[in-house]
Amino acid sequence: MKNVSPGLFWAAVAVLGFWLGGLTWATVGSNPTAAERAAQGGGPVVAFVHGDSLQQGMTFVRTMQANLQMQLETRDAQLQEDALPLQEEAQELLDYANSGQATEDELNIAQRRIMEIEDALRSMQRAAEEDMFVAEQNMKAVMAEALRRHLEEHAEEEGIDFILNWGLSGEGVLYGTEPWDITDAVLARINEAHPDPLESRRAAENNTSEE
């Protein structure tokens, strides 16, 4: 067997190390897309987040919640201010009705007016509650869109196909890529197994008429 000089041996090792390093980087450094993994028969990459911790830790959520609380307090103060004149009027009518000086006609008038005031106060209360409900829904929509956008960006950068939620806020899929969406395939399978009787009847009638 021919002896190999040490210099030639280490040179060969260096070359092999260089190519091996390049091959490793090409394999690990570039994350294949979900479509590529799906086409190659590989499984999806799944990750999860603690949804409760995520929500509590997002600074912009705390800011939005504080703004919502301010809106609630402002709307409540406005409601109290708008309702005060009606409440005072109703109290005056009650005091006069209980004074013993009111005639029967005046009592009837006072009763009708008090009922009108009660209806007006209830309408004001409902309007205030609807305003705050809309404000809360708007805040939730902004939060959901921001979370969806950031999850999508993170998943694309890290080569993640699914992000699940784990926590008291409920478990479910927060993000998923199209290659793994099997809705259409499952729907087709179910409809094939359980066809619509009306559609089957129409198809049969069409075939009969064509013959």
FIKOLZA-1660 file (N, C-alpha, C; in steps of 0.1 Angstrom, whole numbers, plus 5000, padded with zeros to 4 digits):
% residues 211
   i   px   py   pz ch aa at
   1 5008 4988 5000  A  M  N
   1 5000 5000 5000  A  M CA
   1 5009 5012 5000  A  M  C
   2 5005 5022 4991  A  K  N
   2 5014 5034 4990  A  K CA
   2 5011 5043 5002  A  K  C
   3 5021 5049 5008  A  N  N
   3 5020 5058 5019  A  N CA
   3 5015 5072 5014  A  N  C
   4 5007 5078 5021  A  V  N
   4 5002 5092 5018  A  V CA
   4 5008 5102 5027  A  V  C
   5 5013 5112 5021  A  S  N
   5 5020 5122 5030  A  S CA
   5 5010 5130 5038  A  S  C
   6 5014 5134 5050  A  P  N
   6 5005 5141 5059  A  P CA
   6 4999 5154 5053  A  P  C
   7 5007 5161 5045  A  G  N
   7 5002 5173 5039  A  G CA
   7 4991 5171 5030  A  G  C
   8 4993 5160 5021  A  L  N
   8 4982 5157 5012  A  L CA
   8 4970 5152 5019  A  L  C
   9 4972 5144 5030  A  F  N
   9 4960 5139 5037  A  F CA
   9 4952 5150 5043  A  F  C
  10 4958 5160 5050  A  W  N
  10 4951 5171 5056  A  W CA
  10 4945 5180 5046  A  W  C
  11 4951 5181 5034  A  A  N
  11 4945 5189 5024  A  A CA
  11 4932 5183 5019  A  A  C
  12 4932 5169 5018  A  A  N
  12 4920 5162 5013  A  A CA
  12 4909 5164 5024  A  A  C
  13 4913 5163 5037  A  V  N
  13 4903 5164 5047  A  V CA
  13 4897 5178 5047  A  V  C
  14 4905 5188 5044  A  A  N
  14 4900 5202 5044  A  A CA
  14 4890 5204 5033  A  A  C
  15 4893 5198 5021  A  V  N
  15 4884 5199 5010  A  V CA
  15 4871 5192 5013  A  V  C
  16 4872 5180 5019  A  L  N
  16 4860 5172 5022  A  L CA
  16 4851 5180 5033  A  L  C
  17 4858 5186 5042  A  G  N
  17 4851 5194 5052  A  G CA
  17 4844 5206 5046  A  G  C
  18 4851 5212 5036  A  F  N
  18 4844 5223 5030  A  F CA
  18 4832 5219 5023  A  F  C
  19 4832 5208 5015  A  W  N
  19 4820 5204 5008  A  W CA
  19 4810 5199 5017  A  W  C
  20 4814 5192 5028  A  L  N
  20 4804 5187 5037  A  L CA
  20 4797 5199 5044  A  L  C
  21 4805 5209 5048  A  G  N
  21 4799 5221 5054  A  G CA
  21 4789 5228 5044  A  G  C
  22 4793 5229 5032  A  G  N
  22 4784 5235 5022  A  G CA
  22 4771 5227 5020  A  G  C
  23 4772 5214 5020  A  L  N
  23 4761 5205 5019  A  L CA
  23 4752 5206 5031  A  L  C
  24 4757 5207 5043  A  T  N
  24 4750 5208 5055  A  T CA
  24 4742 5222 5055  A  T  C
  25 4749 5232 5051  A  W  N
  25 4743 5245 5051  A  W CA
  25 4731 5246 5041  A  W  C
  26 4733 5239 5029  A  A  N
  26 4722 5239 5019  A  A CA
  26 4710 5232 5024  A  A  C
  27 4713 5221 5033  A  T  N
  27 4702 5213 5038  A  T CA
  27 4695 5220 5049  A  T  C
  28 4703 5225 5059  A  V  N
  28 4697 5231 5071  A  V CA
  28 4694 5246 5070  A  V  C
  29 4703 5253 5063  A  G  N
  29 4701 5268 5062  A  G CA
  29 4689 5272 5055  A  G  C
  30 4684 5265 5045  A  S  N
  30 4672 5269 5038  A  S CA
  30 4661 5261 5042  A  S  C
  31 4650 5267 5047  A  N  N
  31 4638 5259 5051  A  N CA
  31 4629 5257 5039  A  N  C
  32 4626 5244 5036  A  P  N
  32 4617 5242 5025  A  P CA
  32 4603 5247 5029  A  P  C
  33 4596 5251 5019  A  T  N
  33 4583 5256 5021  A  T CA
  33 4573 5244 5024  A  T  C
  34 4561 5247 5029  A  A  N
  34 4552 5237 5032  A  A CA
  34 4548 5229 5019  A  A  C
  35 4546 5237 5008  A  A  N
  35 4543 5231 4995  A  A CA
  35 4553 5221 4991  A  A  C
  36 4566 5224 4993  A  E  N
  36 4577 5215 4990  A  E CA
  36 4577 5202 4998  A  E  C
  37 4574 5205 5011  A  R  N
  37 4574 5193 5020  A  R CA
  37 4562 5184 5017  A  R  C
  38 4550 5191 5014  A  A  N
  38 4539 5183 5010  A  A CA
  38 4541 5175 4997  A  A  C
  39 4548 5182 4987  A  A  N
  39 4550 5175 4975  A  A CA
  39 4560 5163 4977  A  A  C
  40 4569 5164 4986  A  Q  N
  40 4579 5154 4989  A  Q CA
  40 4574 5143 4998  A  Q  C
  41 4562 5145 5003  A  G  N
  41 4556 5135 5012  A  G CA
  41 4560 5137 5026  A  G  C
  42 4566 5148 5030  A  G  N
  42 4570 5151 5043  A  G CA
  42 4559 5156 5052  A  G  C
  43 4560 5155 5065  A  G  N
  43 4550 5160 5074  A  G CA
  43 4551 5174 5076  A  G  C
  44 4540 5181 5081  A  P  N
  44 4540 5195 5084  A  P CA
  44 4548 5198 5097  A  P  C
  45 4553 5210 5098  A  V  N
  45 4560 5215 5110  A  V CA
  45 4550 5222 5118  A  V  C
  46 4548 5217 5131  A  V  N
  46 4537 5222 5139  A  V CA
  46 4544 5228 5152  A  V  C
  47 4539 5240 5156  A  A  N
  47 4544 5247 5168  A  A CA
  47 4531 5252 5175  A  A  C
  48 4533 5256 5187  A  F  N
  48 4522 5262 5195  A  F CA
  48 4526 5274 5203  A  F  C
  49 4517 5281 5207  A  V  N
  49 4519 5293 5216  A  V CA
  49 4510 5291 5228  A  V  C
  50 4514 5296 5240  A  H  N
  50 4505 5298 5251  A  H CA
  50 4497 5310 5249  A  H  C
  51 4484 5309 5244  A  G  N
  51 4476 5320 5240  A  G CA
  51 4474 5330 5252  A  G  C
  52 4472 5325 5264  A  D  N
  52 4469 5334 5275  A  D CA
  52 4482 5342 5278  A  D  C
  53 4493 5336 5278  A  S  N
  53 4506 5343 5281  A  S CA
  53 4508 5353 5270  A  S  C
  54 4505 5349 5258  A  L  N
  54 4508 5358 5246  A  L CA
  54 4499 5370 5247  A  L  C
  55 4486 5369 5251  A  Q  N
  55 4477 5380 5252  A  Q CA
  55 4481 5389 5263  A  Q  C
  56 4485 5383 5275  A  Q  N
  56 4489 5391 5286  A  Q CA
  56 4502 5399 5284  A  Q  C
  57 4511 5393 5276  A  G  N
  57 4524 5399 5274  A  G CA
  57 4525 5409 5263  A  G  C
  58 4515 5411 5254  A  M  N
  58 4515 5420 5243  A  M CA
  58 4512 5434 5249  A  M  C
  59 4522 5443 5247  A  T  N
  59 4521 5457 5253  A  T CA
  59 4510 5464 5246  A  T  C
  60 4508 5463 5232  A  F  N
  60 4498 5470 5225  A  F CA
  60 4484 5466 5230  A  F  C
  61 4482 5454 5234  A  V  N
  61 4469 5449 5239  A  V CA
  61 4466 5456 5252  A  V  C
  62 4476 5458 5261  A  R  N
  62 4473 5465 5274  A  R CA
  62 4470 5480 5271  A  R  C
  63 4476 5485 5261  A  T  N
  63 4473 5499 5257  A  T CA
  63 4459 5500 5252  A  T  C
  64 4455 5491 5243  A  M  N
  64 4441 5491 5238  A  M CA
  64 4431 5489 5249  A  M  C
  65 4434 5480 5258  A  Q  N
  65 4424 5478 5269  A  Q CA
  65 4423 5490 5278  A  Q  C
  66 4434 5497 5280  A  A  N
  66 4433 5509 5288  A  A CA
  66 4425 5520 5281  A  A  C
  67 4427 5521 5267  A  N  N
  67 4419 5530 5260  A  N CA
  67 4404 5527 5260  A  N  C
  68 4401 5514 5259  A  L  N
  68 4387 5509 5260  A  L CA
  68 4381 5513 5274  A  L  C
  69 4389 5511 5284  A  Q  N
  69 4384 5515 5298  A  Q CA
  69 4381 5530 5299  A  Q  C
  70 4389 5538 5292  A  M  N
  70 4387 5552 5292  A  M CA
  70 4374 5555 5285  A  M  C
  71 4372 5549 5273  A  Q  N
  71 4360 5551 5266  A  Q CA
  71 4348 5547 5274  A  Q  C
  72 4349 5536 5281  A  L  N
  72 4338 5531 5290  A  L CA
  72 4334 5542 5300  A  L  C
  73 4345 5547 5307  A  E  N
  73 4342 5557 5318  A  E CA
  73 4337 5570 5312  A  E  C
  74 4342 5574 5300  A  T  N
  74 4336 5586 5294  A  T CA
  74 4322 5584 5290  A  T  C
  75 4319 5573 5284  A  R  N
  75 4305 5570 5279  A  R CA
  75 4296 5569 5291  A  R  C
  76 4300 5564 5302  A  D  N
  76 4292 5563 5314  A  D CA
  76 4289 5576 5320  A  D  C
  77 4300 5585 5320  A  A  N
  77 4298 5598 5325  A  A CA
  77 4288 5606 5317  A  A  C
  78 4289 5604 5304  A  Q  N
  78 4279 5611 5294  A  Q CA
  78 4265 5606 5297  A  Q  C
  79 4264 5593 5299  A  L  N
  79 4250 5588 5302  A  L CA
  79 4245 5594 5315  A  L  C
  80 4253 5594 5325  A  Q  N
  80 4248 5600 5338  A  Q CA
  80 4244 5615 5336  A  Q  C
  81 4252 5622 5328  A  E  N
  81 4249 5636 5326  A  E CA
  81 4236 5638 5318  A  E  C
  82 4234 5630 5307  A  D  N
  82 4222 5631 5299  A  D CA
  82 4209 5626 5307  A  D  C
  83 4211 5616 5316  A  A  N
  83 4200 5611 5323  A  A CA
  83 4195 5619 5335  A  A  C
  84 4204 5628 5340  A  L  N
  84 4202 5635 5352  A  L CA
  84 4189 5644 5351  A  L  C
  85 4187 5652 5341  A  P  N
  85 4175 5660 5340  A  P CA
  85 4162 5652 5340  A  P  C
  86 4162 5641 5333  A  L  N
  86 4150 5632 5333  A  L CA
  86 4148 5626 5347  A  L  C
  87 4158 5622 5354  A  Q  N
  87 4157 5617 5367  A  Q CA
  87 4151 5627 5377  A  Q  C
  88 4156 5639 5375  A  E  N
  88 4151 5650 5384  A  E CA
  88 4137 5653 5381  A  E  C
  89 4133 5653 5368  A  E  N
  89 4119 5656 5365  A  E CA
  89 4110 5645 5370  A  E  C
  90 4114 5632 5369  A  A  N
  90 4106 5621 5374  A  A CA
  90 4105 5622 5389  A  A  C
  91 4115 5626 5396  A  Q  N
  91 4115 5627 5411  A  Q CA
  91 4105 5638 5415  A  Q  C
  92 4105 5649 5408  A  E  N
  92 4096 5660 5411  A  E CA
  92 4081 5656 5409  A  E  C
  93 4079 5648 5398  A  L  N
  93 4065 5643 5395  A  L CA
  93 4061 5634 5407  A  L  C
  94 4070 5625 5411  A  L  N
  94 4067 5616 5422  A  L CA
  94 4064 5624 5435  A  L  C
  95 4072 5634 5438  A  D  N
  95 4070 5642 5450  A  D CA
  95 4056 5649 5450  A  D  C
  96 4053 5654 5438  A  Y  N
  96 4040 5661 5437  A  Y CA
  96 4028 5652 5438  A  Y  C
  97 4030 5640 5431  A  A  N
  97 4019 5630 5432  A  A CA
  97 4017 5625 5446  A  A  C
  98 4027 5624 5454  A  N  N
  98 4026 5620 5468  A  N CA
  98 4023 5631 5478  A  N  C
  99 4022 5643 5473  A  S  N
  99 4019 5654 5482  A  S CA
  99 4005 5655 5487  A  S  C
 100 3996 5649 5479  A  G  N
 100 3982 5650 5483  A  G CA
 100 3975 5662 5476  A  G  C
 101 3982 5670 5469  A  Q  N
 101 3976 5682 5463  A  Q CA
 101 3972 5679 5448  A  Q  C
 102 3977 5669 5442  A  A  N
 102 3974 5666 5428  A  A CA
 102 3960 5661 5426  A  A  C
 103 3954 5666 5415  A  T  N
 103 3941 5661 5411  A  T CA
 103 3942 5647 5404  A  T  C
 104 3931 5641 5402  A  E  N
 104 3932 5628 5395  A  E CA
 104 3937 5629 5381  A  E  C
 105 3933 5640 5374  A  D  N
 105 3939 5642 5360  A  D CA
 105 3954 5645 5361  A  D  C
 106 3958 5653 5371  A  E  N
 106 3973 5655 5372  A  E CA
 106 3980 5643 5375  A  E  C
 107 3974 5634 5383  A  L  N
 107 3981 5621 5386  A  L CA
 107 3982 5612 5374  A  L  C
 108 3972 5612 5365  A  N  N
 108 3973 5605 5353  A  N CA
 108 3983 5610 5344  A  N  C
 109 3984 5624 5343  A  I  N
 109 3994 5630 5335  A  I CA
 109 4008 5627 5340  A  I  C
 110 4010 5628 5353  A  A  N
 110 4023 5625 5359  A  A CA
 110 4027 5610 5357  A  A  C
 111 4017 5601 5358  A  Q  N
 111 4020 5587 5356  A  Q CA
 111 4025 5585 5342  A  Q  C
 112 4018 5590 5332  A  R  N
 112 4022 5589 5318  A  R CA
 112 4035 5594 5315  A  R  C
 113 4038 5606 5321  A  R  N
 113 4051 5612 5319  A  R CA
 113 4062 5604 5325  A  R  C
 114 4060 5599 5337  A  I  N
 114 4070 5591 5343  A  I CA
 114 4073 5578 5335  A  I  C
 115 4063 5572 5329  A  M  N
 115 4065 5561 5320  A  M CA
 115 4073 5565 5308  A  M  C
 116 4070 5577 5302  A  E  N
 116 4078 5581 5291  A  E CA
 116 4093 5583 5295  A  E  C
 117 4095 5589 5307  A  I  N
 117 4109 5591 5312  A  I CA
 117 4116 5578 5314  A  I  C
 118 4109 5568 5319  A  E  N
 118 4115 5554 5321  A  E CA
 118 4119 5548 5308  A  E  C
 119 4110 5550 5298  A  D  N
 119 4113 5544 5284  A  D CA
 119 4126 5552 5278  A  D  C
 120 4126 5565 5280  A  A  N
 120 4137 5573 5275  A  A CA
 120 4150 5569 5282  A  A  C
 121 4150 5566 5295  A  L  N
 121 4162 5562 5302  A  L CA
 121 4167 5548 5298  A  L  C
 122 4157 5539 5296  A  R  N
 122 4161 5526 5291  A  R CA
 122 4167 5527 5277  A  R  C
 123 4162 5535 5268  A  S  N
 123 4167 5537 5255  A  S CA
 123 4182 5543 5256  A  S  C
 124 4184 5552 5264  A  M  N
 124 4197 5558 5266  A  M CA
 124 4207 5547 5271  A  M  C
 125 4202 5539 5280  A  Q  N
 125 4211 5528 5286  A  Q CA
 125 4215 5518 5275  A  Q  C
 126 4205 5514 5267  A  R  N
 126 4207 5505 5256  A  R CA
 126 4217 5511 5246  A  R  C
 127 4215 5524 5242  A  A  N
 127 4224 5530 5233  A  A CA
 127 4239 5530 5238  A  A  C
 128 4240 5533 5251  A  A  N
 128 4254 5533 5257  A  A CA
 128 4260 5519 5257  A  A  C
 129 4252 5509 5260  A  E  N
 129 4257 5495 5260  A  E CA
 129 4261 5491 5245  A  E  C
 130 4253 5495 5235  A  E  N
 130 4256 5492 5222  A  E CA
 130 4269 5499 5217  A  E  C
 131 4271 5511 5221  A  D  N
 131 4283 5519 5218  A  D CA
 131 4295 5511 5223  A  D  C
 132 4295 5507 5236  A  M  N
 132 4306 5500 5242  A  M CA
 132 4308 5487 5236  A  M  C
 133 4297 5480 5232  A  F  N
 133 4299 5467 5226  A  F CA
 133 4306 5468 5212  A  F  C
 134 4302 5478 5205  A  V  N
 134 4309 5481 5192  A  V CA
 134 4324 5484 5194  A  V  C
 135 4327 5492 5204  A  A  N
 135 4340 5496 5207  A  A CA
 135 4349 5484 5211  A  A  C
 136 4343 5475 5219  A  E  N
 136 4350 5463 5223  A  E CA
 136 4352 5453 5211  A  E  C
 137 4342 5452 5202  A  Q  N
 137 4344 5443 5190  A  Q CA
 137 4354 5449 5181  A  Q  C
 138 4355 5462 5179  A  N  N
 138 4365 5468 5171  A  N CA
 138 4379 5465 5177  A  N  C
 139 4380 5466 5190  A  M  N
 139 4393 5464 5196  A  M CA
 139 4397 5449 5194  A  M  C
 140 4388 5440 5195  A  K  N
 140 4391 5426 5193  A  K CA
 140 4395 5423 5179  A  K  C
 141 4388 5430 5170  A  A  N
 141 4391 5428 5155  A  A CA
 141 4405 5433 5152  A  A  C
 142 4409 5444 5158  A  V  N
 142 4423 5449 5156  A  V CA
 142 4433 5440 5162  A  V  C
 143 4430 5435 5174  A  M  N
 143 4439 5426 5180  A  M CA
 143 4441 5413 5172  A  M  C
 144 4430 5407 5168  A  A  N
 144 4430 5395 5160  A  A CA
 144 4438 5396 5147  A  A  C
 145 4436 5408 5140  A  E  N
 145 4443 5410 5128  A  E CA
 145 4458 5412 5130  A  E  C
 146 4462 5419 5140  A  A  N
 146 4476 5421 5143  A  A CA
 146 4482 5407 5147  A  A  C
 147 4476 5399 5155  A  L  N
 147 4481 5386 5159  A  L CA
 147 4482 5377 5147  A  L  C
 148 4472 5377 5138  A  R  N
 148 4473 5369 5126  A  R CA
 148 4484 5373 5117  A  R  C
 149 4486 5386 5115  A  R  N
 149 4497 5391 5107  A  R CA
 149 4511 5387 5112  A  R  C
 150 4513 5389 5125  A  H  N
 150 4526 5385 5131  A  H CA
 150 4528 5370 5131  A  H  C
 151 4518 5363 5134  A  L  N
 151 4520 5348 5134  A  L CA
 151 4523 5343 5120  A  L  C
 152 4517 5349 5110  A  E  N
 152 4520 5345 5096  A  E CA
 152 4534 5349 5092  A  E  C
 153 4539 5361 5096  A  E  N
 153 4552 5365 5093  A  E CA
 153 4562 5355 5100  A  E  C
 154 4560 5352 5112  A  H  N
 154 4569 5344 5120  A  H CA
 154 4569 5330 5114  A  H  C
 155 4558 5324 5110  A  A  N
 155 4557 5311 5105  A  A CA
 155 4564 5310 5091  A  A  C
 156 4563 5320 5083  A  E  N
 156 4570 5320 5070  A  E CA
 156 4585 5321 5072  A  E  C
 157 4589 5329 5082  A  E  N
 157 4604 5330 5084  A  E CA
 157 4610 5317 5089  A  E  C
 158 4602 5310 5098  A  E  N
 158 4607 5299 5105  A  E CA
 158 4604 5285 5098  A  E  C
 159 4596 5286 5087  A  G  N
 159 4592 5274 5080  A  G CA
 159 4582 5265 5088  A  G  C
 160 4573 5272 5095  A  I  N
 160 4563 5265 5103  A  I CA
 160 4550 5264 5095  A  I  C
 161 4544 5253 5095  A  D  N
 161 4531 5251 5087  A  D CA
 161 4519 5254 5096  A  D  C
 162 4519 5250 5109  A  F  N
 162 4508 5252 5118  A  F CA
 162 4512 5258 5131  A  F  C
 163 4505 5268 5136  A  I  N
 163 4507 5273 5149  A  I CA
 163 4494 5271 5157  A  I  C
 164 4495 5263 5168  A  L  N
 164 4483 5260 5176  A  L CA
 164 4483 5269 5189  A  L  C
 165 4471 5271 5194  A  N  N
 165 4469 5278 5207  A  N CA
 165 4467 5268 5218  A  N  C
 166 4474 5270 5229  A  W  N
 166 4473 5261 5240  A  W CA
 166 4471 5270 5253  A  W  C
 167 4459 5269 5259  A  G  N
 167 4457 5277 5271  A  G CA
 167 4442 5277 5274  A  G  C
 168 4439 5285 5285  A  L  N
 168 4426 5286 5289  A  L CA
 168 4417 5293 5280  A  L  C
 169 4423 5301 5271  A  S  N
 169 4415 5308 5261  A  S CA
 169 4409 5299 5250  A  S  C
 170 4413 5286 5250  A  G  N
 170 4408 5277 5241  A  G CA
 170 4418 5272 5231  A  G  C
 171 4417 5259 5227  A  E  N
 171 4427 5253 5218  A  E CA
 171 4422 5254 5204  A  E  C
 172 4431 5255 5195  A  G  N
 172 4427 5256 5181  A  G CA
 172 4439 5260 5172  A  G  C
 173 4436 5261 5159  A  V  N
 173 4447 5264 5149  A  V CA
 173 4446 5279 5148  A  V  C
 174 4457 5286 5151  A  L  N
 174 4459 5301 5149  A  L CA
 174 4464 5304 5135  A  L  C
 175 4471 5295 5129  A  Y  N
 175 4477 5297 5116  A  Y CA
 175 4479 5284 5109  A  Y  C
 176 4476 5283 5096  A  G  N
 176 4478 5271 5088  A  G CA
 176 4481 5275 5074  A  G  C
 177 4489 5267 5067  A  T  N
 177 4492 5270 5053  A  T CA
 177 4483 5262 5044  A  T  C
 178 4481 5267 5032  A  E  N
 178 4472 5261 5022  A  E CA
 178 4475 5247 5018  A  E  C
 179 4487 5243 5016  A  P  N
 179 4490 5229 5012  A  P CA
 179 4484 5219 5021  A  P  C
 180 4482 5222 5034  A  W  N
 180 4477 5213 5044  A  W CA
 180 4462 5215 5047  A  W  C
 181 4455 5224 5039  A  D  N
 181 4441 5226 5041  A  D CA
 181 4434 5215 5033  A  D  C
 182 4428 5206 5039  A  I  N
 182 4421 5195 5033  A  I CA
 182 4406 5196 5032  A  I  C
 183 4401 5208 5035  A  T  N
 183 4387 5211 5035  A  T CA
 183 4380 5206 5023  A  T  C
 184 4385 5210 5011  A  D  N
 184 4378 5206 4998  A  D CA
 184 4378 5191 4996  A  D  C
 185 4389 5185 4999  A  A  N
 185 4390 5170 4997  A  A CA
 185 4380 5163 5006  A  A  C
 186 4380 5167 5019  A  V  N
 186 4370 5161 5029  A  V CA
 186 4356 5163 5025  A  V  C
 187 4353 5176 5020  A  L  N
 187 4340 5179 5016  A  L CA
 187 4335 5171 5004  A  L  C
 188 4344 5169 4995  A  A  N
 188 4341 5161 4983  A  A CA
 188 4339 5146 4987  A  A  C
 189 4347 5141 4996  A  R  N
 189 4345 5127 5001  A  R CA
 189 4331 5126 5008  A  R  C
 190 4327 5135 5016  A  I  N
 190 4315 5135 5023  A  I CA
 190 4303 5135 5014  A  I  C
 191 4304 5145 5004  A  N  N
 191 4293 5147 4995  A  N CA
 191 4292 5134 4986  A  N  C
 192 4303 5128 4983  A  E  N
 192 4302 5116 4974  A  E CA
 192 4296 5105 4982  A  E  C
 193 4298 5104 4995  A  A  N
 193 4292 5093 5003  A  A CA
 193 4278 5096 5006  A  A  C
 194 4274 5109 5007  A  H  N
 194 4261 5113 5010  A  H CA
 194 4256 5123 5000  A  H  C
 195 4252 5119 4988  A  P  N
 195 4248 5128 4978  A  P CA
 195 4235 5135 4981  A  P  C
 196 4233 5146 4975  A  D  N
 196 4220 5154 4977  A  D CA
 196 4209 5146 4969  A  D  C
 197 4199 5142 4975  A  P  N
 197 4188 5135 4968  A  P CA
 197 4182 5143 4957  A  P  C
 198 4180 5156 4959  A  L  N
 198 4175 5164 4948  A  L CA
 198 4184 5165 4936  A  L  C
 199 4197 5166 4939  A  E  N
 199 4207 5167 4928  A  E CA
 199 4207 5153 4920  A  E  C
 200 4206 5142 4928  A  S  N
 200 4206 5129 4921  A  S CA
 200 4193 5127 4913  A  S  C
 201 4182 5132 4918  A  R  N
 201 4170 5131 4910  A  R CA
 201 4170 5140 4898  A  R  C
 202 4176 5152 4899  A  R  N
 202 4177 5161 4887  A  R CA
 202 4186 5154 4876  A  R  C
 203 4197 5148 4881  A  A  N
 203 4206 5142 4872  A  A CA
 203 4199 5130 4865  A  A  C
 204 4192 5122 4872  A  A  N
 204 4185 5111 4866  A  A CA
 204 4174 5116 4856  A  A  C
 205 4167 5127 4859  A  E  N
 205 4157 5132 4850  A  E CA
 205 4164 5137 4837  A  E  C
 206 4175 5144 4839  A  N  N
 206 4182 5149 4827  A  N CA
 206 4187 5138 4818  A  N  C
 207 4192 5127 4824  A  N  N
 207 4196 5116 4816  A  N CA
 207 4185 5109 4809  A  N  C
 208 4173 5109 4815  A  T  N
 208 4161 5103 4809  A  T CA
 208 4156 5111 4797  A  T  C
 209 4156 5125 4799  A  S  N
 209 4152 5134 4789  A  S CA
 209 4162 5133 4777  A  S  C
 210 4174 5132 4779  A  E  N
 210 4184 5131 4768  A  E CA
 210 4182 5118 4760  A  E  C
 211 4178 5107 4767  A  E  N
 211 4177 5095 4760  A  E CA
 211 4164 5096 4751  A  E  C
% end
